[in-house]
Amino acid sequence: MEEPVPHQLSHSDIQNVLKELPDWKVEKGKLHREYLFENFVQAFGFMTSVALTAESMNHHPEWFNVYHKVVVDLSTHSIGGLSNLDAELARKMEALVQRG
């Protein structure tokens, strides 16, 4: 399987991603989102699903979890900014959270 190639997002691209994903914002140069779940098991289940998706993309989130809260920051270290892979992973995370 060929590894996806990151392409840096332009300012316009980032604005389009934020319109598409209104719960996300850019914070400290990273795509940022905080998720709240009913309990720890739901939060951890979400993280497990995301982990499998991220591994399949070979693009891993920077994240933090306490009880029912999951805080996510996405950036592409190899290009020093936001890439198409960050936007794709954010979209996939939103799809996973919608499925519950």
C-alpha positions, 0 to 999 in steps of 0.5 A: 500500500502506498503511503499518502503524501502530505500537501501543505494547505493554503490559507484558503484551503484551511478556511474551507476546511473550517467551514466544512468542519465548524467544530474545529479551529486553528489553534497554535498552528494546528487543527484543534477540536475538543470532544465531550462524551458521556463517560470514559468508556465512550471517550476511549472507544472513540480514541480506539476507533481513531487510532485504527484509522490514523494508523491506516493513514500513517498519520497520528493525532496529538491528543489528550484524554481525561475522563469524558474529554478528548482534546485533539491537535492535528498538524503534519510535522514533516511539512511544518504545518497543516496538510491534506492529511490533517483535514482528512483525519479530521473528517474521518474523526467527525464521521466516527463521532457521528456514528457514535 
